[in-house]
Amino acid sequence: MSQPRQFNRRSFIKGVVATTFSAPFFVPRLLSAPPSDRVLHASFGAGGMARSDLGSISSYPNVQLVAVADVEPARGEDLKKKWPDLRIYNDWRVLLDKEKELTSVNVSTPDHMHAPIGMSALQRGLHVYGQKPLTHDLYETRRLTEVARKKKLITQMGIQIHSAVEYRLAVRLIQDGVIGKVKEVHTWSSKKWGDNGPKPDRSDPIPPGFDWNLWLGVCAERPFIGNGYYHPGNWRKRLDFGTGTFGDMGCHIYDPVFKALALTAPISVRSEGAAPNDHSWATDAIVQYVFPGTQFTASDKVKVTWYDGDQRPPAEIVTLAGGKIPDQGSVFLGEKGVMVLPHVARPILLPQADFADFKMPEIKGANHWHQFVEAIRGNGKTSANFDYAGPLTEAVLLGSVASRFPKTTLQWKANALKFTNVKEANTFVRRKYRKGWEVSGL
């Protein structure tokens, strides 16, 4: 059975960005649309992933990008080439206060500000496209999920591969029972969003045009350290601002596992890797989950194990996966076969001889961002709304908490949002915001 070539997530996103920013400018059609048909959109963030999100969302004909907020306002200035009337803010709170006619927003900032901005937008009654992970901490995720549901707002988390053919096909194969009921799953990423070195003992000048206080947001004050230690690239490594490799890639790679097996909250989680230090996440994680079984699993419990950095599944699992595994992905062990799902490529069924005559079902993908806009306009639903993305994010973030307690099985009671056997772990369920940065609902 021939397998299509693999492509990676970075090339996937680059292709989307290139398409959206080279697409025709839709303002004439937008302005001719009735007011009730327009979606007035704002972006929190003007560069990086924010630029991809706002470009993809605004490429839909009935969307008008009206405002952006960024702690470096200059990042938004070149957006005026496409949106001449765009209003640019440095403070997200001022944008929400002044822009009275908004319909929707995307929250595409570093992880630590996802919840404060997302919750504030939900409280305004705005539809929210929120980047992954949905929030930095477990309590924040639960609250955003609850508020979005109560207010009946349209939401979507930025796990765009969720809507791609590759992941949809994988879900279909598992739920159709092609490899039988699933006995266990192994997932991994080669990324290394961690830092075992000492924290630099210095304070650097704040770059001109960059608001360090606004960037810190809800986090405690501290000196600025330059050379990319925090901004713009390495905040994912830092405990207070990012969520490590797990938060970055876990929401992507766990997604088809979570969806295919119809998983709910895990029963327990255990880290076999190193603990983070006092400022940054560790690398080379091994995190073991036990979830309640479902109609798609072989027993009443199912184990899902995560690896990152240089860690990989054991040799016997790699052998079952064909002797070689991709740089990132998952392997599902079923009663009748094995499915390898690279990130991002079509699934591979093994042993190859057993599936030589198997015909893959025809599956269509969707535009993850346009799906969000369509749902706002009353056409269909989002597939990664917060009712789905919230529990997924909670599961991922539980792994981050577990990494702080190596070689310890943490028992999780999801409805109470607490660990039942290691009380100290509950310290990391909800954090305290900096004075003056409290947010209603959090």
Residue, then its C-alpha position, 0 to 999 in steps of 0.5 A: m500500500s503506497q503512502p503519500r509523502q509526509f509534510n510538516r506543520r511549519s510548511f502547512i502553516k507557511g502555505v496557509v499564510a502565503t495563500t491568505f496574504s496573497a489572496p484578493f482583498f475582499v473589501p468591495r464585497l464586504l462593504s456591499a454586504p448588509p451590516s448583519d452579514r459582516v464580521l468585525h474582527a480584532s486580533f490580539g497579536a500582530g506578528g508570528m502565529a497571530r499574523s497567520d490567524l488574522g490573515s486566515i480569518s480575514s481572508y473570508p469574504n465577510v470579515q473585516l479586520v478593524a483593530v489589533a493590539d500588540v505590545e510592539p505596535a510597530r508590528g501592526e503598522d505594515l498591516k495597514k498596507k492591506w487594511p488602511d483603516l486598521r486601528i492599532y493598540n498596544d494595550w489589549r484592555v484599551l482595545l476591548d474598551k474602545e472597540k464597541e462594535l466587534t463581532s469576534v477576536n483571535v487571541s494569539t499571544p504567549d500562553h500566559m495571556h490566553a486566559p485573561i484576554g480570552m475571558s475578557a473577550l467572552q465577557r464582552g460577548l465576543h466570539v473567540y478563536g483562541q490559540k493552543p494551549l487554550t490557557h496556561d493553567l487548568y483552572e483558567t481552561r475550565r473557566l473559559t469553557e464554562v463561560a463560553r458555553k453559558k454565553k453560547l458563543i462561537t469558539q475555536m482553538g487553534i489546532q488547525i490540523h484538527s480540520a485537515v484530511e490527515y487527522r480526520l482520516a485517522v479518526r475515521l479509521i480508528q472509529d471504524g474499527v479498522i485496527g480493532k479496538v485500541k489497547e494503548v497509544h504512544t505519542w511524541s514530539s522531538k521539540k525541546w521547549g525547555d532549559n536546564g541551564p541557570k537563569p542569566d543574572r542580569s537586567d538588560p535594557i528594554p528595546p525601544g517600542f516594546d512594552w515589557n510591563l504589558w507583555l508581563g501582563v498577569c505575571a509577577e514583575r521581574p527584570f527584562i533579559g534580552n537576547g531572546y531569553y523571553h521575547p520574542g522566541n523562548w517564552r515557551k521554555r519559561l514556567d510562567f509564560g509558556t507550557g513547554t513542549f507539552g503545551d506547544m505540541g501536545c494539543h496538536i498531537y494528542d488531538p487525534v488521539f483524544k478525538a478518535l478514542a472519544l477520551t474524557a478526563p484522565i484518571s491518573v497521570r505520572s511523569e518519568g522525566a526530570a522536573p523543571n527547575d525554578h524558571s524553565w521547563a525540562t526536556d526529554a519528558i515521559v508522561q503516562y496517562v490512564f484514561p477511562g475506556t470508551q467504546f473504541t478501546a479494548s478495556d475499561k482503561v487505556k494508557v496513553t504515553w507522551y515522549d518529547g525531546d530525545q525520548r521515544p517509545p521503547a524498541e518493541i513499540v517502534t518494531l510494531a510501528g514498522g521499525k522506524i517512526p517519524d519525528q513527531g506523531s503517534v502509534f495506535l496499537g489495536e487488536k487487529g493491527v497498528m496505525v502510525l500517524p505522523h504529524v503531519a501526514r496520512p496514517i499508515l496501517l501495519p502490518q502492511a501485508d494485512f492492509a495491502d488491499f485496504k482502500m482508504p475512505e474518502i475524507k474531506g478537510a475543512n478550513h479551520w479558520h473559515q469554519f469559525v467564521e461560518a459558525i458565527r454567521g449561523n452556518g454549521k459548527t466549529s469542530a474544536n470549540f471550547d467544549y472539545a478543546g477545553p477537556l483536551t487542554e486540561a489533559v495536556l496541562l495535567g502532564s505539565v503539572a505531573s512533570r513537577f512531581p517525578k516518579t509519582t502517580l497523581q490521581w485526578k478528580a476532574n469534576a472537583l478540579k483537584f488531585t486527590n492524593v498529592k495535595e501539593a500538586n493542587t498549587f499548580v491548578r490555579r495561579k494568582y494574578r499580579k495585583g491590578w491585573e485581576v480579570s472578572g471570571l478568573 
